[in-house]
Amino acid sequence: MVQLRWQKSSYSEGGADTCVEIAAALNASRAYLRESATPETVIAATSAALHALIGGIKGETLGLASRRTG
């Protein structure tokens, strides 16, 4: 298996168990997501699909209720 370099989300709360992490394949064709509390569970997607998901979340175009706090 390819060794991935995981990066924590800037929105994570700083606790070791509350972080969303992302890693990209060397050729940038696939992206990987995981929750730091369960690092053995990894979601893989194409970079384009992940980009579209994040864009939809930021633009609130996915029909999801806003769950921002603070």
C-alpha positions in Angstrom: 0.0 0.0 0.0 1.2 3.5 -0.8 2.2 5.6 2.2 0.0 8.7 2.5 0.8 12.0 4.1 -2.2 13.1 6.1 -3.1 16.7 6.7 -5.6 17.9 9.3 -8.4 20.2 8.4 -8.0 23.8 9.5 -11.5 23.5 11.0 -10.5 20.7 13.4 -10.8 21.5 17.1 -7.2 20.6 17.9 -8.0 17.5 19.9 -6.4 14.4 18.7 -9.7 12.5 18.2 -11.7 15.3 16.5 -9.9 15.9 13.3 -10.9 15.3 9.7 -7.8 14.5 7.7 -7.1 14.4 3.9 -4.3 13.0 1.8 -3.7 13.0 -1.9 -2.2 10.4 -4.2 1.1 11.4 -5.8 -0.4 11.9 -9.2 -3.3 13.9 -7.6 -6.0 11.7 -9.3 -7.4 10.4 -6.0 -8.0 12.0 -2.6 -8.5 10.2 0.7 -10.4 11.2 3.8 -10.5 9.8 7.3 -11.6 10.7 10.8 -8.7 10.7 13.3 -10.7 8.8 15.8 -10.9 5.9 13.4 -7.9 6.2 11.1 -8.3 2.7 9.7 -11.5 3.8 7.9 -10.6 5.6 4.8 -12.8 7.1 2.1 -11.3 7.3 -1.4 -12.7 9.6 -4.2 -11.4 11.2 -7.3 -9.9 14.6 -6.8 -12.6 16.1 -9.0 -15.4 14.5 -6.9 -13.9 15.7 -3.7 -13.5 19.2 -5.1 -17.1 19.2 -6.2 -18.3 18.1 -2.7 -16.2 20.7 -0.9 -17.5 23.4 -3.4 -21.0 22.3 -2.8 -20.6 22.4 1.0 -19.0 25.8 0.9 -21.6 27.2 -1.4 -24.4 25.5 0.5 -25.8 24.1 -2.7 -26.2 20.5 -1.5 -29.5 21.2 0.3 -27.9 20.6 3.7 -28.9 22.7 6.7 -26.1 24.9 8.0 -24.5 23.4 11.1 -22.0 26.2 11.9 -21.4 26.9 15.6 -19.7 29.6 17.5 
